[in-house]
Amino acid sequence: MSLHPAIERVTRRIADRSGPTRADYLARMDAARETSPARTRLSCGNLAHGFAAAGEDKALLRGARGGNIGIITSYNDMLSAHQPYEPYPTLIRMAARNAGGSAQVAGGVPAMCDGVTQGRVGMEMSLFSRDAIALATAVSLSHDMFDAVLCLGICDKIVPGLLIGALSFGHLPVIFVPGGPMPSGLPNKEKAAVRQRYAEGKATREELLEAEAASYHSPGTCTFYGTANSNQMLMEVMGLHMPGSAFVNPHTPLRDALTVAATEQALRITALGEAGSYRPLAHTIDEKAIVNAMVGLASTGGSTNHALHLVAIARAAGLIIDWDDLDELSRVTPLLARVYPNGSADVNHFHAAGGMGFVIRELLDAGLMHGDVRCVHGGDLRQQSLEPWLDGTQLRWREPPAQSRDATIVRPASEPFDSEGGLRRLQGNLGRAVAKISAVAPEFRTITAPAKVFDTQDALLDAFKSGHLEGDFVAVVRGQGPRANGMPELHKLTPTLSLLQDRGQRIALLTDGRMSGASGKVLAAIHVSPEAADAGAIARIRDGDSIRIDADAGTMDALVDPAVWQARAPELAPLQANRTGLGRELFALMRAQVGTAEQGACSLFVEEAQ
């Protein structure tokens, strides 16, 4: 099947736009390649420090043969998604020794959970934790002891941060090793119903806690299709996983076998290996891989957070993308999956129905993905669609199912749930924004209604509790951008906004903040750029202004007389309260340096004077 013209067009546009920055990046990465173990370049004193605690690996590390893997881990035992990584280094070291190499934990990265910080002060550091993780990854690898890298990370900011950091070491092969989702618990639809009843005052806190605990109940990622599980989809379609690794549950024989296979493969594809086997990260992540990522995001109804993360990841690889690219690709990509919040199934059900292997094959057959990406497993994207299984104790791969095992969850490209992916770029006199409409019913995708303006999400919730959110309206929550307060998710608003819509009101959200992959069924224009803290147009909106958002047409405008609109001064509530407390004072540098949402809301890409 030939490539769809839009896939070719966007890929070519990205390559042309990125010519100088990509060429500079590749030149730096290619110059860093070495054909002998990295540690052989160290002085005797340097090297002795590097293997002093290596135990039985000392003999190999002091010699000049055998590759050494750097493990970057996000392990902690408070958070369910990261707890499964505790035994991984021991397993990886054993597998590396058996393959004639070695492995060392090069460093750890912070791994905070948006589920714990949702609606709390800590959420104002969540997005910036991605940049901190990238920096921690670079620091960990700066010892220059390593010939390959295994990244143990899975959740929201962790995988993008690890990848951004690892791209600075793009001369090394890098494989991502997931931990997998927890087994299915309380169905997400039932959990959402309890949350909504609690918002109405019809459920007690104990009832709500019982529902949440039955949903988030064991080691592994959350099972809804938010940013964490969208990360795993992206690693598959960009070729950074061993095939089919994304959604295998923790603490299972298959999960361990995939981790061993990743270790063996990491040693196989170093610059020390056979001719033609070298798979450096810099040549895996190219414009084709990034386009595959955007198509994968659209085809599965993935998290809107990746409208930020993919821009930053691409930039770390010398590639420049924008929301127009994402919009154009989404409009030609069929929606192949219905996973909560875009459906009732969770990721375990999705995986059982055919999962990523089925989706990748369908998109390749439809000409909607580049098959010729240099996947870490040594083959191309067609082989990435293979499904892992255990034949006794032997890990093998087989073709994905020819037919969907459950057509209510995943469908072929010939019979999609929708003709397009549902990620939209909006623009108008309010600036530019992103909307995810795959879970929004068609009748709610357009609204013209008066604005109700709030400076915090708590102010909106207070207005609801006091009975002031009557009739149709557009809730404008501003001062939530990266420069203002770190761009927290506003997911705490979802139950309340859903309840109002269910009551028959026509409502929407307009914000320079984030809403995540769990934004749900209410129309939300998010990531508005320029943000209010940059004197963006969202700061000119006043209570009662007529706001029109048309997600189908891709527009958002304040219907205010142009002369009146231009004469208005931007308004923004004082931000001093967002500057200190719970560590926020330490992130002032990031708030000051951060780029716009469409630039990835990233603080790392600062041009230094020559």
ABEGO torsion letter per residue (X at the ends): XBBBAAAAAAAAAAAAAAAAAAAAAAAAAAAABBABBAAAABBAAAAAAAAAAAEAAAAAAABABEBBBBBBBABBAABAAAAAAAAAAAAAAAAAAAAGBBBBBAEBBBBBBAAAABGBAAAAAAAAAAAAAAAAAAAAAAAGABABBBBBBABAAAAAAAAAAAAAAAABBBBBBBAEBBBBBBBAAAAAAAAAAAAAGABBAAAAAAAAAAABABBEBBABBBAAAAAAAAAAAAGABBBGAAABBBGBAAAAAAAAAAAAAAAAABAABBBGABBBAAAABBAAAAAAAAAAAAAAGBBAAAAAAAAAAAAAAGBBBBAAAAAAAAAABBBABBBOAABABBAAAAAAAGEAAAAAAAAAAAGABBAABBBAAGBBAAAAABBBBBBEABBBBBBBBABBABAAABBBAABBABABAGBBBBBEAAEBBBBBAAABBAAAABBBBBBBBBABAAAAAAAAAAGABBEBBBBBBBGABAAAAGGBBAAAAAAAAAAAAAAGBBBBBBBABBAEAAAEABBBBBGBOBBAAAGBAAAABBBGBBBBBBAAAGBBBBBBBAAAAAABBBBBBBAAAAABEGGAAAAAAAAAABBBAAAGGBAABBBBBX
